[in-house]
């Protein structure tokens, strides 16, 4: 609505609405008007005239609040304000008197749109609720009608007794029509007259119509046999023969509706709806409902009379059951075939074997002459038969078909549609055959097709076509799965090749760098001796960095960077040796309590210099550990270096040693815990990767290569142990678990 070419009009001298908009809005049958944000009318269509009863042209430019009743105007004003504020349509119900003074229930909808000058305007539409109420009444009547027909139909299903059915019918009809009397009059030779009757409780006791009261003339019976009915709203004013009027007067009937019950050529009787309390206008829907009741009653009577045919119907039913059982057995066999193909797809990645199994199982299950599958090359526009199974037909395996040569076939298959056909002309090899073609398609497109060949007069039924489609789906899964597996294998091979190249590169570079870096260390040492002799370098290096000379600062930087490069190269070489499994290992007995007490002193001094506390907590009676001392020392040194590096000043570091007994033997656990730092959960799985460093975890910019923890992991595994990291509650713990005995013990003589 916001695209209407409307220019608002605000009284005299203002531009009118655009002609196109006026024509479009005038053509709408419901009342509507357009107001600006100040509730001034810009436009009213003709449908507003019966509602407002005013000259519409005179209303343009006036405020709706000055014309409409105060309550109505207030409701519409508030709805307009909400529409402008929210930008959403506003719908509400109002009551409003029209020009005749009749109060009408209306539903108003306020839409907001912009004029050509971008001013917000409001379009108000008014919908009368009376048609909706009429619809509700119609639906209620329809519900009552369905209940009546349903009750009769339900009784018909439960009983074949016509007397019970007729009694139920007259009771339900009287309740539905809300009248005094309903009866069923039969013209059957065995039971003529009133056979079922229902009267209201207000009728006098003993009041009942008898045969003499309803004597029908031959002309009446002729009309009824032809399906005519009698509809009399008021007996007193109706144009009736005297004898008929007398008959109704004796029965005190003031209105009646008589409906014949006719089935084909058979005339079974009349349903008579009689009202005694006064005249009764009969609505068309009441007449139509009674007509439907008569049809149901006629069917019921006919069914009762045809009851002797039940035995034959039972025989037919038994034949249908046998046929259905055969269909179910076929469906079970097809299900088993599909399961075998599905299992093969799930258990194998060999697409050739899967496809051969599919065509073989399908051919045998459907008992056809043969089947084959083709794969498409959409770039080349070709279809190649790769898999085939024939019981008698010649082989077509390997045949390549150009799709453009058979557009009527491949256009349907490429659209994902199956089809079946019979040969118009005999094939030179197969002769006349019937064929079913089904595309092999998945969510990415058509991969190929599946063909079934049988005798010329054969037609594939729905259950067979569904089986073929399901098998085609399994073939699509198998093809896509095999292609994905091949792609994955290629990627794995490429990754392995790249990893090997990386390791070779690191090994080569490390070896090539060790020689020049070692030479640099020797040269640096000689340079230090010379500088010490000429400039007293040793004394200069003993001063704080800020007080050193430029020679001292430069020499210190060279020495630190040289040692850093040597450490990096040694780490790379150690990792390389650990990866290829030729890292040397010399197990020897280690008394942890004695060794750690002296070994940890250098780290205690370093921790004090950084305002940290480092303590050793060793459990009593620790066992002797047989392991490679150099590797173990390297592991603990790396972990303690990291702890000192990343622990904030004022925090603590603890090395706790304990022993545990397991089913695999006795083990020792060395746990290094530092406070004041936490590793995020998402980083803990990667901290042992090569060259990986936790982002923003080095606030002091102390640097590192990211190889230390990778080397720790490799060395611990090399020693037959394991390392784990936990981090929570503002502390981090690296726990190294080692066996007390080597994997292949070659124990030296124990002396202490």
N, C-alpha and C positions, 0 to 999 in steps of 0.2 A: 504494500500500500504506500510505502514511502516514495515510490517512483511516479505517483500520479502527477500529471502536469497541472497543478492547482496553484492559483494565485489567490490568497485570501482576500475577502471583501469585508470591509469594516464601515458599513453605512454609506452615506451619500458621497459621491465623488471617488469612492474606492474602486479599484479595478475589479471586474467580475471574475467568476471562475472561468478557467479555460474551457472552450467549447467541448473539447474531447472529454474532459472530466465530467462536465455537466451531463452529456449524453450517457456516459457510462453509469454514473450514479443514479440518474433518473430511471434507468432501465432496471434497477434493483427493486424487487417487490417489497422488501421489508423496510420499515421506517429507518432512516439514518440522517444524521446531520453532522456538520463540521463546525467546531468552535475553536477559538484561539485559547491561549493559556489564561485569558481573563474571562472565559466563559461567554464570549460574544459570538453569536451565530454568524458563520461565513456562508453556510449553504444548508438547505433542507430539501430533501427530495419529495416528490409528490405523495409518497406513501405516508408522510408525516401528517398530511392534511386531515384524514379521519381521526387521527389520534389527538392533535392539538386543537382542531376546529378553528383555526385562525388563518388569516391571509399570510401565506408563507413569505411572500416578497416583503411584507411589512416587518417580518421578524428578523430579517437579515440586518445585522448591525446591533440588534438588541442583545442584552444579556439573558442567557437562559434562566438565571436565578431570578430575573424580574418577571418571567412568564410562567415558569413551572411552579407547582406547589412547593412550599419551602422545604419540606422533608425530601421530596424527590430531587430538588435542585441541589440540596446539601450533599446527598449521596453521590450524585453525578459529579459535583465539584471535587469531592474527596477522591473519587475514582480517577478523575483527570490528574489531580496532583500526584497520586501514586504512580500513574503511568509515566508522567514526566520525570519523576524522581528515579524510577527503576528502569525505565525504557522497556517495560514489559506490558503486554495487554492485561487489562483489568476487567474481570467478569463478575457480575453480581445480579441478584434478583431484586426487583422493585415492584411496587403496586402503584398504578396510575389510572386515573379516570379518563376515558376518552371523551369526544365531543357530545356523546349521548348521555354522559354521566355514569356509564357502566364501568365498574372497577375491573381493570385488566391486570393480570399477573404477567410481568415482562422480565426477560433476561437481557441485561445491557452489557455490551462489550465495548470497552474504550481502547482504541488503538492510537498510538502516537506516530506522527511522521513529520517531515520537514517540508516547509513551503519552498518555493523557488528562491525566496530571500533568506532561507535557512532558519525561519522562525518556526518553533514547534507548534503544530496543530493537532487537534484531537478529533478522530472520527468515532462517533458514537452510533452503534447499531442496536436496534431493539427487536427482540424475538418474542412473539406471543407464546405463552405456555399452554394455551388452550389446546392446540393440536397435540402437544405432548401428553396432556391429560387424556385426550381422546384415545391416543395410542395406548396409554396405560389401561384404560377401560377395555379397549379391544384385546389387549394381551390377557387381561383378567378373564374376559369371556372365553378367549382361546384356551386358557389354562383349564377353565371349568369344562369346556368342550372335550379337551384331551383327556381329562380325568374321567368323564362319562364314558367316552369311547374306550379308554384303557380298562375301566372296570368291567365293561361288557366283554372286551377281548380277553381279559384275564379269566373271567368265568368261563368263557368259551374254551380256553386252554385247559381248564381244570375239570370240566365236566362235559359229557356228551348228552346229558339229559336236557331235552328241549324245554320241558316244563320249568325246570330250575332256571334255565337261561332266560325264558320269557318273564318269569317273576322278577328276576334281578333287573331285567331291562325296564319294566314298568316302574319299579321302585326308583331306579337311577334317573329315569326321564322325569318323573314327578319332582324329584329333588332338584334336578338341574333347571327345569322350567319354573319351579316354585308355583305349582298350580294345585287344584283340589283333587283331580281325578285323572288317572291314566289306566287304560285297559288295552288288552290285546284281543282282537276278534278274529277267530279262525274260520276258514271256509273249507277245512279239511273234511273229507267225508266221514272219517272216523271220530272226529272231535270238532263239531261245528258249534260256533258261538264264542262266548267269553271264556278264555282259558287262563287268563292271568289278569290281575286287577290290583291297583294300588290307590288308596284313598287317604285323604288327610284326616287327622283326628277330629277336626271340627265338624265333619259330616255326621249326621245322626246315625246312631247304631241301627244296623239292619238295612241301611240304604244301599241298594245295589241295582245295577242295570240288569235287565233280563233280556232274553232273546226277542221278545215282542217289542221291546223298546228300541232295538236296533235293526229292525227289518229293513233290508236294502233292496231296492228295485233292480231289475235286470239292467237297466240303463246305468245305474250306479256301478254295478259290478263291471260293466264293460269299460267305463271310464277308469276304474281302479286298475283293471288288468293292463290298461295302456299306460299306467304310471301316473294318471292324474291324481291330484290331492285336493282336499277341501280345506280352505283357510277362511274361517268366519270369526271376525273380531267381535261382532255384536249380533246375536241371534235375533234380537228384536227389530233391528233395522236392516238386516240382510234380506236380499231378494231370494226367498226360499219357497218351495212348494208348501201348501198348507199341511199336508201329511208330515212332511219333514219338520215343519215348525212345531207341530203338535207333538211329535216324538221328542224333541228337545225340551219342550215345555213340561212334559210329564217327568222328564229326568232332571228338571230344574237346571239345565245347562244354558249358560249365557254366552259362552264363547267356546269354539272347538277348533282343533287342528287334527285332521285325519290324514294319515300317511299310509299308502299301500306298501306291501312288502312283495316285491316282484323279483324273481331270479330267472332271467331268460324268458321262457314261455310259461314258467310256473308262477302261479299267484297263490301265496301262502296265507295272507290275511291283512289286517289293518292294525296300526298303532293309533289309538285315539287319545288325544290330549284334551281334556275337558275342564273348563273353569266354571264353577257354580256360583262363586261369590260376586260376580259381576262381569261386565264386558272386559275383554283382554285384547289389546293390540299385539299382534304377533310380529316380532322383528324378523328380518330376513335371515339373520344368523341363527335364530332359533329354528326357523324352517329348514335351513340347510343342515343344521346339526341333526334334527329328527330324520332327515333324509338319509344321512350317513348311518344313523342308528338302524334304520330300516334295512339298509344294505347289509350291515353286520348281522342282524337277526336273520335275514334271508340266507346269508351264507351259513349261519349256524344250523338252521333247519335243514338246509341242503346237506350239510356235513353229517347230521344225524341220520338222514335218509340214505346216505352213501356209506354208512358204517360197514355194510357187508363187503365193501371193497378193501377193507383194512388188510386182509390176509395177502391180497395181491400187492398192496403197497409195502407190506413187510418183506415180501419176497424181493421186490425191487430194492428196498433198503439194504437187504443183506448183500445183494449184488454190488451195490454202491460201496458198502463197507469192505467187501473183498477187493474191489478195485482200489479203494483208498489204501488198504493194507499193502497192496502191491506197490503203490506209489511210494508209501513210506519205506518199504524195503529197498526200493531203488534209491531213495534219498539217503538211506543209511549206507548203502554201498558207495554212493558218490561221496558221502562225508568221509568214509574210510579212505577212499582214493585221495581226496584233498588233504587228509591228515598225513598220509604217507609223503606226499609232495611237500607239505609244509615242514614236516620233520627233516626232510632232506635239505630244504633251504636253511633251516635253523642249524643243522649239524655240520654242514659242509660249505666250503668256499670255492669248490670246484664247479664253476658255472657249466662246464660241458656235461659233467655227470648229472647235475641237477636238471638241466634242460632235457637230456635224454630220458631221464626218469619221468619227467612231466609228460612228454609226448607219448611215451610207452604206456604209462598208467592211464592216460586219458583215452588213448586208442582202445585199450582193452576194456575200460570201464563202460564206454559208450558203444562198444562192439561196432566200430566203424572200420572202413577199409584202410585208412591211414591218417596221419597227421604230421605237420611240420611247423617249425617256427623259423622266422626270419628276423634278422637284425637290420636296422636302417642306418644308412650313412646319409644324413640329411644334407650335408655339404655337397656330396656327389650326386644326391638324388637317386640312390640305389637301394634295393632290398635284396639281401643275400640269404639263401636258405642254409642255415648252419646245422640244424638238428631235425631229424626225420625218423619216423617209425611207420613202416608199411607192412601190412600182412600179405598183400598180393600185388599192389601197384608198383610200377617201376620207380626207381629212385630219382629224385630231383635235387639231392643234396649238393650244395655248391653253386646252384644256379643263381645268377645275378639278374635282377629285373630292373629296368629303368622306370622310375615312378611316373615320369611324364608320358610314357607310352600307354599307361592304364590310369588315366585321371579319374574315371568313374569309380575305380576301386580305391586308390590311395587317398583321394580327397576325403572319403568317409573315414578311412582308418586314421588318417592324420588328425581328423576332428574328434577322435576317440569314440567312434560309433562302430558297432558290429553290424553285420548283415549276412544273410544267407540267400543262395540263389541256385538255380539248376541250369545246366548247360543248354543253350539254345542249339548249338551245333556240337557234334561229337568231337571230343579231344582226340588227336591222332593216336595217343597212347592209352588214355584212360577211358575214352568213349564218353557216354553220357553219365554225368555224375552230379550229385548235390554237394554243395560246399558251404561251410560256415567260416567266416573270417572274423576274428576278434582282435582288436589292437592290444599290444602289450604296453601299458601306459602307467606312469606313476605321476607324482605331483610335479615333476620337472618336465614332463612331455612324453611323447610317444617314442618308445625304444625299438619296437618291432611289431610283429604280428604273429598270430597263431591260427593255423588253418586246419580244418577237419574235412575229410573227403569220405563220401558214402555213395550208395546207389542213387540213381537218378530220381526215384520216387520217394526218397526219404525226406522227412521234414523234422528238423530239430525242435523239440518242444521247449517250454519255458525252463523246466528244471535242468535240462541238459545245457541250455544256453547259460544259465546261472553258474553251472559247474565250470564251463569253459571260461567264463569271465573270471571266476575265482582263481582258476589255474593260471590264467594270463596275469592276474595280479601277483601271484606267487613268483611267476617267471620274471616279472618286472623287479620284484624285490631281490631275486637271486642275481640278476644282471647288475643292478645298481650296487648291491652288496659286494659282488666280485670286483667291480670297477673301483669302488672305494677302498677295498682291501689292497688291490694292486697299487693304487695311488699312495696308500699309507706305507706299503712295503718300499716303494720307491723313495718316499720321504725318509723312512728309517735308514735305508741304505745311504742316502745322501747325507743324513745327519751323522751317521757313523763315519763316513768318509771325511766329513768336515772336522769331526772330533779328532780323528787320527791325524789329519793335517795340522790341527791346532797343537796336539801333543808333540808331534814331530817338530813343529815350529818352535814351541817353547823349549824343548830339549836342545835343539840346535842353537837357538839364540842364547840360552843359558850357558852352554858350553863355550860358545864363541865369545861371550861377554866376560867369562870368568878370567881368562888370560889377561886381557887388557886391564881389567879392574884390579887384579892382583898386582900387576905392574904399577898401576897408579898408587896402590897402597905402599909398595916398597919405595917408590919415588917420593911419596909424601913423607914417609918416615925419614928418608935421607934429607929432604928439605927441612924437616923439623930439627934435625941435628945441626944443620948448617945455620938455621935461623937462631937456634939456641946459643950457638957459639958467638954469633955476631951481635944479636939483639936481645939476648937473655929471654928467649921465648917462653921458657918454663915459668919464669916469674910473671911474665905478662899474662899467660893463660890462667894463672892462679887468681887473678883479679876478677871482680865482677865484669859482666859483659859490657856494661856502659863505660867502664874505665879502661878497657883494653885499647891498645893501639890498633890501627887498621890492619897491620900485619897479623896481629893475634886474632882479630875477628875473622879475617879472610882464611887464615890457616884452620881455625876452628870449624868454619863452614865446610871447607874442603874435606876435613877429616870426618865430620859427621855424615856428609853426603856419600863419601866413599864407603864408609861402614854400612850405610843404609843400602847402597847398591849391592854390596857383597852379601848382605843378609837376604835381600830379595832374590839374588841369583841362587843362593844356597837353598832358600825355601822352594824355588821352582825346581831345582834339581832333586831335592828330597821328595817333593810331590811326584815328580816324574818316576823316580825309583819306586815309590810306593804304588803308583798306578800299574807299573809293569811287574811288580812283585820281586824286585831284586834289591830291596833295601836291606842292608846287613842287620842282623840281630844276634846279639851275644848275651844269652841269659846268664845271670849271676845272682847270688843271694843278696837281698837288700834288707837291712834292718831299718825299717821306716822311722822308728822313733829316734834312733841315733843319727841317721843320715839327715832327716829333715831338720833336726834341731840346729845343726851347724849350717846346713845349706840355705836356710831361710833368712839368715842374718842380713845378707846384702839387700834383700827386699824390705826388711824391717827398717833399715837405714833410709832406703829410698822413700818409703811411706811416710817416715817422720819428716823428711825434707818437704813433703807435699802436704803437711798438716793432716796426715791420715794415721790410723792405728792399724797395725797388722799383728794378728795373734795366731798361734798354733795350738790347736786342741786335738791331742792324740789320745785315743782310748788306751787303757792299760792292756798289757800283754798282747800287743799286736803280733800277728804271725809274720814269719819270714816270707818275703815275696821273691820269687824267682822270675826275673824279667830283665829286659834290656835297660840298664841304668841310663844310658845316654838318651834313649827315646823318652823314658819316663821323665827325666830331668827337663828335656825339651818341652814336653807337654805342660808340666807344672810351671815352668818359666814363662811360657807363652800366656797361660791363663792368669798368672800373677801380674805379668806386665800389663795385660789388658785391664785387670782390676785396678791397678795403680793409675793407669792412664785415664779411666773413665769414672773413677770414684771422686765425688766432690770433696773439697777440704772439709775437715771436721767429721767425716764419716769413717766407718770401720770396714776392715777386710779380715775374714777369718778363713783359715785352712783347717778343716776338721777331717780327721782320719779315723775310720772305724772298720771293724771286721764283721762279716755276716756269713752264715753257713747256708748254703743252698743245696739243692739236689745234685747240681753239677760239681759241687765242691766248695771249698772255702774261698771267699772273695774279700777284697778290701775296697773301701770306697773313700776317695779323696774328694771332698766337697769344698770348693772355693766360693765363698759368699761375700758380696760387697753391698753395702747399703747406699741409699741416696740415688739409685739409678734403676730404671725399669725398661725392659725391652718390650715393645708392643707385640701382641699375640701374632699379628700378621707377619712380623719380621723373624720370629723364632725359627720358622721352618727354612729360612734362607741364610741364616748367619754362618752356616758351615759351608756355604758355596764358595768357590774360588772367586777372588777379586770382589766379593760383595761386602759392603760396609753399610751399617744401619744409617739411613739419612738423619742428619741433625743430631747424631749421637756423639759428636766430638766438638763440644763447645769450646775447648781450649786449643783447637786447631793443631793437634799434635801429629796428625798425619798417620799414614798406614797404607798398606797395599791390599788388605783384605785377604791375605793368604794365611794369616796366623791360625785362625780357627779351622780353616780347611785342612791345614797341616796337622792340627790337633786331632781332628776327626780321623784322618788317615792313620796317624801314629797309634792312636788308641785301638783302632780296629786291627792294626798290625800286631799289637801286643795281646790281642785276643779279648779285649774288653769293650766297653761301651761308654759313651759320654752323652749326657742329657742336660738340658737347660730348663730352668724354671724361673719365672720372674713375676712377682706380684708383691703387693704391700710395700712398695718402695725399696725392694731389694732383689738382687739377681744371684742365682746359684748355678754354677757349673759343677756337675757331679761326675767324676770319672770312676768307673767300676772296673777292677782288674782281677783276674784269677791269681791265686798265690802260686800256682804251678804253671809252667809254660805248656803250650799245646802239645809239643813233642819234647818232653823233658830230656835234657842232656845235662844232668846236674853235676856241677863240680863238687869237690870235697868241701864240706861245710866246716869252716874254721872261723872262730871269732875271738 
